[in-house]
Amino acid sequence: MKLVTPESLCELVMLGDPQIAPDGASVVFVHSAVNRAGNSYTRNIWKAALSPSPREGQGAGVVGPYTASGKDGNPRWSPDGAWLGFISGRGGEAKVFGLPSAGGEAQVLASHKNSISAFEWSPDGSKIAFSASLIAADRNAEDQPKPNPDPSLEEGSEPAPFKDDFASKQDKEKREREEQLRNDPRVVNVFPYRSGTAFFEDRYRHVYVTDAPKNFAEKSDVRPARLTDGELNYNAPYFSADGAWVFSAVTRDPELGNLFRYKDAIQIPINQTDSQTEKFAHTKLAVDGKSCGGVLPSPDGRWLAMLLLGESDPGYNVAWLAVKDLAHPEAIPADLTARLDRNIVEYKWAKDSQHVYFTIESGGRINLWRVGVPGGEVEQLTNEAHDVTAFDVAADGRIVFVAATAHDPSALFVREADGAIYPICQPNKKFGETYALGEIEEFWYASDGFKIQGWLLKPPGFEPSKKYPLALQIHGGPHVQWTGQFPSMMHENQLLAAHGYVVFYCNPRGSDGYGEAFSEANRADWGEGPSRDVLAGVDEVVKRGFVDETRMAITGGSYGGYLTAWIIGHDHRFKAACSQRGVYNLISMRGTTDIPFFNDRESGATPWEDVNKLWDASPLKYAPDIQTPLLIEHSEQDFRVPIEQAEQMFAALRLLKKPVEMVRWPREGHELSRAGEPRHRIERVRRIVEWFDRYCC
């Protein structure tokens, strides 16, 4: 068998967003693959049969592509199954397309000049609600009376000019040029004003509703109605059971400067009045002392499932599920999952509204659970062999889910009503048959009174009597959890194993998956406590006798980059280090990151409150003590951890004549390792391995 190489990344496929057809006979899902020739990704919708049952191979293999543009996602069946709606970037802006399930060409169902980010069918299939972002001038223009779409119908007017593809292209280029000039210079009066790899440009995400076509031949020219207004961001909309309302969540106050917290659940009427006092009105479904992370109405119309966080300190509170009785809006929501003391990842209603299905992070696993409504028994539905990343539930109780397993980062499974689990689509099966992959071993160890969960990935052909170099991986967050088979790390870790490294990774204090107290245990202590947890794990591995202590390397990204730099500034056991998109100066980080208030909570102070506290907790302070050769990697458009952090550390180490090298990635943001250009992702892991090999082999 072959060994994994950097280029092997191109052979891996990721699946997502399964959606079971209303008749339960099939499921569609998103299939994402690398397009190496285009240095990009193809994203298409695939379809798999669920009837006959995949049980013991029946129906297995009846799977294949359903769309082919390479830019398709977010599949959603119409309630009667006649259409498959999906969002596609084919032709430019992302629009909602509909594909007749009986066969035929896809047609546009809803569009917006600034692209659509999410959509939902009404329960009777007559309407579509969607989200799109726009500036104040766009909103004002939309509120003006709609002009006659065909001036030729007016006496004495000229017929509307015909627009061919060339004219349409010119219109698009004109809009792009106007947008460019609008932000030259860019005037900023909000904070944060950028995120991901883009500036907000004064755009706010709003909710629309439009009529859906009544038949496949119909093309409606009805302008979508915007249901919301103002400089506020609204979550994806969901229809009420009677189709008269949509539910969403909205930022309470954008001036708070927090991108993820402080939202309220709201109820918006579909049929709005034109009265200036009533237009864009909505009902706030506030929950005192809680921030709402999302809403989802039950199919029977009685309940509204809500993801809640304590707003006094949302950066550290576990998110839990609750249900609000819509017949009694004054009643306090009934808790469903707070007793679990674990973060909810995704949740969906059963078709009969008797249960809510959900996934949680717990003990280095992501499994599927369900709970009775309004507050019944909690039941685990999948086992520890699967880390579930997406799922859907059929009316008959079957569940289709995407999960990672030990040697496969993404496969599609069905869980039958009796609990039996079978694979439906395994696009990475050939990868596991082609390449020699290392085996994963889980273990637990003690550190400062905490129980820490860790994993070892051993090289292919591992022999315990041999001595191997060690590669220590540290996760970001810090409030996330790694699992034994964390999907986005599979290729990188197996590549290190293929180069002969024993790979060790763990969930130190501050990680999710072990309860709120454990998650909060690194508050105002990013360095000393978590580094003891990580190094105690290294000591445990070394005790086993197969690691060469003179050939150990360390790496991590984001918070993991911080802890990498912190450790090598205080401990000299590692012979090579790579710090990726790391935080090094907590003082300057406060004023440049897109999550400044998260930074305050994590650090325990602002620069104007206690600058010395922040400096003492900054890896940059300990640059003179660093002896380990350090490779610094950072993306030039990273607005989560801006590149000024890397520039400061590199400049300090270079001036101190320390062994250091910096790699700047153009066009990339904070998600380089997971979603960057394929060529960059391949080159990134190649450089990490070469740096480790230079000093450890």
N, C-alpha and C positions, 0 to 999 in steps of 0.2 A: 504493500500500500504506500501511497505517497504521503509526504509530510506537508502540513499546511504552510502556505507561503503568503506574503502580503497580498498577492493578486488573487488568492483564493476567496477573498471578500466578494469578488464579482459573481461567485457561484451561489451565494446564499440568497434566499427568497424570504421575504417577510409577509405575513398575512395579517388581516385585520378586519374589524367591523362586520362580522357575520350578521346576515338578516334573513330570517326564515320566511318563506313565502306564506301568505295567508292560508293556503290549503295544506301546508305542512309537507308538501311533496319535494321541495328543494330548498336550497339555501344559496344565497349569493354572498360574496366576500371580496375584499380588496386584496389584490395580488401585486406586491411591489418587488421589482427586480432592478439590478444595475444595468444600465445601458452604457457599456464601457466605451463604445465608439463615440457616443455623444457626450461622454463625461457627465451623465445625468441618470435619472431613474425613470423607468416606465411604471405606471400605476394603472392597472386595469381591473375591471370587475370580472370575477370568475363565478361559475355556477356549479354546484354539485347536487346530485340526486340524494334525497333522503328516503325515497320510496322506490323500490323495496328497501327495507331497513339495511343499514350498513353492518348489522350484526353478523359476525363471523364471515365477513367478506361479501355479503349480499349487497349489491349496489355499489361496492367499492370500485373505483376507477371511472365511474360515470361523472367526470369532472372536466371542466375546460373553460376557456375564456368566453366571456359574454359580451365584453366590449373590447375595443382594440385601439383607441386613440392614444393610449399611453399617459393620459392626463385625467383619468376618471376615478372618482371616489365617492364616499358618503352615500352608498346605495340605500334607498328606502322604497319599499313596496307600497303601492296605493292600497287602500283597505280592501278593495275587491280583487286585487291581484292582477288587474288588467294592465297596469303600467309598472315598470321599474323606473322610479325617479333616481337621479344621481347628479352630483355636481361635477362638471367637467370644465377644464381650461382649454379645450379645443377651440381654436379660432381666436384666442385672446383672453378676455375677461372670463372669470368663472361664472357659469350659468347653470341653472337647473334644467337638465334634459330629461325627457321621458322616452323610454324604449317600450313599445308595445310587447307584452309578454307572448302574444300570439304570433309575433314576427313582424319585421318591418324596420324602417329607419328611425333613428333617434331624432326627436324634434325638441326645440326649446320650449320649456314650460314656464320659466320665469327668468328674468334677467335684470341686471343693474349695472350701470356703467362703471361702478367701482368694484365689481365682483361680489358674488354671494358666498358667504362663509358657512352657512348652515340652513337647513330647511326641514319642513315637516308637513305631511298631509293632514287635512282635517279628517275627522272620523268618517264622514260620508264621502270623502274623496273629491268634494266640489271646490275646495280651496287649498292654497299652499301658503304657508307662512315661511318667511325667510329673514335672514340677517344680512345687513350690508352697512359699510361705513361711509360717512360723507361729512363734508365741512358745512358750516353754517350757510354759505352762499348756495350750496346745492339744496339744502333744506328749504331755503326761502324760494328758490326757483320751483321746487316741487309743489309748494303751496299755492302757486299761481294757477289760475284756471287753465285747463288743458287746451292748447290750440287745436283747430280743426286739422286732423291728420291729412286731409286731402283738400288743399285750397281750390282745386279745380272744380269742386262742388259749389263754390261761391260764384255768383254771377259776375262776369267781367274779370275774373282772376286768371292768372296763368296756371297751367297744370304743374303739379309738383315735379321737379326735375328727377329723372331716373338716375339712380346711384349704382354704378357698377363697383366691382371689387377695388379698382384703383381709387375711386372717389371715397369709398369707405376707409381705405387705408390712409388717405390724406386727412380725413376727419379725425382718425385715431391719432395720427402724428401731431395734428394741431392741438388736440387735447393734452397730449403728453408735453408738448412744448409750453403750453399755457401753465401747466402744473409746475414745470421746471422753473419758469420765470416767477411764478407766484412765491416760490421759496428761495429767491435770489435777490436780497439776502433772506435768510430764514430768521423770522422773529419768534422768540420763545417767551411765553408768559405763563407756562404751567410746568410743574415738576412732579414726576419724571416726564420727559418729553420724547423719549425714545425707548425702544425695547426690541429684543430679538436682533435683527440687523437693519431696522428701519426706524425712521422718525414717525411720530404720530401724525404730523402734518395737520393738527387741529381736527382730525377725523374722529368721529364717535360712532360706535356701532348701534344701529337702530333696527327696529322690527317692522316688517312689511307683511301685508297679506294681499293675495291676488287670486283671481278665479282660475281654476284648473280647466283645461279643455274637456268638453263633454264627449268628444270622440276623437279618433286619431287624425282625422282630416282637418279638424277645426284649428284655426290659428287666431288667437285672441289678440286684439290690439288694446285691451284694457290696461291702463296704467296702474301698476301696483299702488295700493294705499299704504302710506306710512302711518303707523299707529303710535309712534313715540317721537319725542322732540327733546331738544336741549343738549347741553354739553355733558352727556352722561353715556355710559356704556351699558348696553343691555345684553344679557345672556341669550343663548339660542331659545326660540319660542316653542311652546308646546300647546296644542289645542285642548280645550276642555272637551268633555265627552259629548256635549250638545253642540259643539262647534261655535258657540256664541262668544267665547273668550279665548285668549291665549295667556299662558302663564310664562313668566320669565323672572329673572333676578336683575337688579340694577344697582350700579354703584351709588352708594349713599351720598358721598361727597368726594368728587374727583380731586379736590384740593388736599385731601388727606395724603396723597402721594403714594398710596398702596395699591398695587395692580391686582391683588388677589383677594383681599379681605374687605370687610365692611360693605356688604351688599344686603339688600332687602328683597324678599319675594314679592312679586306684584301680579295683579290680575288686570288684563287690558281688554276692553270691549272691542269686538270686531266691527260692529256698526257704530261709528262715531259720528257725532253731530258736527256741523260746521261752525257752531257757535264758538267764538273766541274764548269764552270762559270754560267750555266743555271739551273742546277738541284736545286730543292727546291726554285726556284724563285717564287715570288708572287707580286701582285700589291697592293700597299697600297692605300686605299680609305680614306685618311686622311681628317679630318675636323678640320680646324685651331681653336685652343683654346678649343677643345672639347675632352672628353674621351668617347669611345664607349663601352657601356655595353652589346651590343649584336646586331646581324644582322639577318634578315630574308628576303630572296628574294620573290618577288611576283610571283604567278603562271604563269603570262603572260610574265615574264622575263624583264619587263620594269623597275620596281622599286626595291630598296633595302630599307626595313624598318630598321631604326637604333634607338637604345636607347642611347640618348646622355646626357652627364653631362658636366657642365662647369668645366674644369680641373684646374682652378686657385684655387678652393676650393671645391673639389668634395665631401668632407665629409658633406657639408651643401647644396649642390645644389640639387634641385628637378630634377629627371630624366624625360625626355620627349621624345616623339616619333617624328621622322622626316623621310622623304623618300628622297632617292637620285635617280635621273634619271640616269640609267645605260647607256643610250644612250649619255648622256652628263656628263661624270664623273667630268668635271671641274666645273660644276654648284654647287652652295651652296645648301645643302639639304633643302627641304621645310618642315617647321615646321608643325606639326599636333596637338600637345596637350599642348605646353608651356603656352597657354592662360589659361589653367585650373589651373595652379600653384599647381599641385598634382603629386605625384609619380606614375609612371606606374609599375604595378606588373607583368602582363603577356600580351602578344599580339600575334595575329594571323591574317593572311590574309583571306579575303573572297575568295571563289574559283574563282570569276570573276575578282579579283584584283581591284575592285572598292572601297572597304572599308578595313580598318584595325579595327579589334575588339580588345578591351583591357579591363583590369580591373585596377581600381585606388583605392588608399586609400583616403577617403574623409569623413570628419565629423563622424568618428567612424563607417564607413561602408566600405565594399568592393563590389562595384557593377560593372556590365558589361556595357561597352559603345562601340560605334563605331564612326568612323570618315571617311568622304569621302576623297579620294585621288585625287589630291595632297594636298588639304587643304580645304575641305568642311565642312559641318555642323557636329557638335558633338552631338550625341544623346545617352541618357541613356536608357538602355534596360532592366535592372532588377531593382526591387524595394528594399526598405530598409529592407524587411523581410528576405532577403538572403544575406549572406556574402560569395561571390564567391571565391573559392580557386583554381579552375581549370575549363577549358572549351574547347570545340571544336565546329566548325561551319560546317554545311552541305552545299552542293551545292544549296539546295532549301531554304536556309536562316534559317532553324531550328538550334537551339543552344542547345547542351547538356552541362550541367555544374554541378559541385560539389559545394555544399554550406552548410554553417552552418546556423541553425535557432535557435530560443530561447531555445529549449529543445532537439536539435539534433546536434551534432558537425559535422556530415558529412552525406549527402544524395545526391542522383543523381536526377536531374531534366531535363526536356526538355522545352525549350521556343519555341513555335510554331511561324511560320512566322507572325501570326496576333498578337503576343505579349502575348498570353495565356501561363501560366506556369503550368506544371503538374509534380508530382513526378514519377520517374521510379523505383528507388531502395531506400528503407529506412531501412537499416539493423539495425538501432538503435531505430526503432519504439517500439519494445518490451521493451527496456530500459525505455522509457518514460511512458509506460503503467504499468511497474512493480514498479517503484520507485516514491515516492512523491518528486516532484521537486519544488524548490522555483521559484517565479516569478521575472522577471527583470524589473526595472523601470529606465528610462533614465531621466536625468535632467541636466540643465546648471546653472552655477553660475559664479560670478565675482571674479577675483583675480588680483590685481595690474593693472587694466585696461584690462586684458585679459578675454575673455569668455572661460570658461573651461567646457568641457563635462564630465559628470560622470554618473555612474550607481550604482544602489542598487540591490543586490540580497537578497530577503527576505526569511526567513526560511519557510518551508512548514507549512501551517496552521497559517500563520502570523496573529497576532492580534495587531493593532496599540495601544491598551491601555496597552500592556505589555512592560516591559523593557528587552532589549536583549543586549548581548555582541556584540561588533563590531570587525570585522576583516578587516583591511585595506590592500589591495593588490596594489603593485606598479610595473609597467612594466619595462622591461630592455630597452636596445637600446643605448642611450635614444631615438634615432630617429626611433621609430616604433609607431604604434598606436594600442591600444586595441579597440575592438568592443564590443558591448553589449553581444554578444555570441561568444567570441573568442574561437575557437575550442579546443586548447590545455589546456585551463583553465577551461573548462566546468566541468570535474570531480572534480577537486580540489575545485572549488568554491561551487559546489553543496554539496560536503562533509562537508565543513564548515557550509553551511546553514543547513544541516541535523543535525549538532551538536548544532544548535540553534543560530548561528552567523548571524547577518546582515553583508553582505559583501559589502564593498564600493571599487570601483576602478574608475580611471579617466585617462585622457590624459593631464598631466601638460605641461607647456611650454617646447619646445624641441621635442614634439611628432610630428610624421608625420600626414598627413591628414587634415591640416589646413593652408597649404601654407608655402612657404619658410621662410617668416619672423618669423612665429611662431616656426618653426623648429630650427631657428638660435637663438632664444631668450634665450637659456640657454648656449650659448657659453661662456666659461670661467666662468660659473656660474652653476655648477652642483648641488650645495647644497642649497644656500639661496633662490633663486627665485623659483625653482621647489618645495621646501619644503613648501613655503608659499601657492602655488597653491594646494598642496595636503591637507594641514592642513585647508585651507579655506573650502575645500569640507567636511572634517570631521566636522567642525563647522556647516555647513549647515545641515548635517545629524542629528547632535545632537539636533539642534533647533526643529526638528520634534517631539521630545518627546519620541521616543520609543527606544533610545539607552541609556544604562547605562554607564555614563562617567567613572565609576570606573572599568569597565571591557572592556577595549579596547586593541586590539592586532594589530601588524603591521608586514608585511612581504613583500619581493620582491626579484627578482633574477637578477643577473648581475648588470646593472646600478640600478635596483630596490634594490639590496642588498646594493649598495653604499648609496642610499638615505635613506634606512631603518636605517643604522648605523649613517648617518649624523643627521637624525631627532632625534633619541634617545640620541645623544650627545648634543643636543640643546633644547630638549623639553621632559618633563617627564610625559606626560599625559598617555602614554601607559604602561600597566602592563606586557606585554610580547612582545617579538620581535623574529623574525627568519630572519636572513640575509643569502641568498642563493647565492653562487658563486659570492660574491660581491667584489668590488674594495674598498680598505681601505687606501692604501698608493700610491698616484699618482707618487711619486718619484721612488720607486722600480718597479712599474707597467710599467714604460717607457722601462725598459731594459729586461722585461721578457715576455710581451705580444706578440702575433703574429700580432698585428696591431699597431705598435709603432707610426706611423705617424698620425693615427686617434687619438691616445692619445694626441699628441702634439696639434692638432687642437682643441680638446675638452677642454684641460686644458689652452691653451693660452700661453704655455711656455714649454721649455725642462728643465730638472734638471740643466743643465749647464748654462742656461739663467737666471732662476729665481727660485732657489730651495725653497725660502721662500713662493713664490706664490703657488707652488704645495703643500707644507706642510700645509699652511693655508686652502687649499681646500680638505685636506685628512681627512676622518673620524677618522683615527687612532690618530690624534692630540688631539681629544676630548674624547679619551677613559677614562681619569680620570673623566669626567663629566657624563658618562653613569651610569644610575641607573636602567634602565629596564633590567630584566633578558633576556639574549640574547642566542639564539640557532644559532650557525654558522654551515652551511652545505656547503661542498665543495667537488668537485670531484678531485681525485688524478691525473688524466690525462687531466685536463682542461688546454689547452694551450692558450685559449683566455684570461682568468683571472686565472693565475697560482695559485696553492694552497698556495704559500708563502704569498699571501694576507691574507688568513684565518689564517694561522699560526701566523702572526704578531699580528692580532687583538686578537686572542685567548690568546696568551702569555701575551699581555699587560693587558687584563682584568683579567686573572688568577693571575698575579703578583700584580695587584691592589685589589685582593680579591673581585672582582665583580662576581655576579651570571652569569656564562657562561658555555656553553657546546659546544663542537665541534664534528661534525659527518663527517668522511672522507669516501668517497665512492670509493672503489677500482674499477679499470677497466672502470671508467666513465669519460666523458668529459663534456664540457659546455652544452651539450644537454640532460643531465640526465633527467630533468623533462618532456621532450617531447619524447625522443627516447632511454632512458636508459633501462637496463634490467628490465623486468616487476616486478621482486621481489624487486628491488631497488626502483622503482617508487612507489610501494605500501607501502613499509616501509617508504619512504620519507614523504608521506602525513600523514601517521599514526603518525610519530614523531612530525610533525608540529602541528597537532590537539592536541596531548597529551600535548605538551609544552604549547599551548594556554590554554587548559582546566586547567592545573595545576595552572595557575596564574589568570585566568579570570572567573573561575566557582566555 
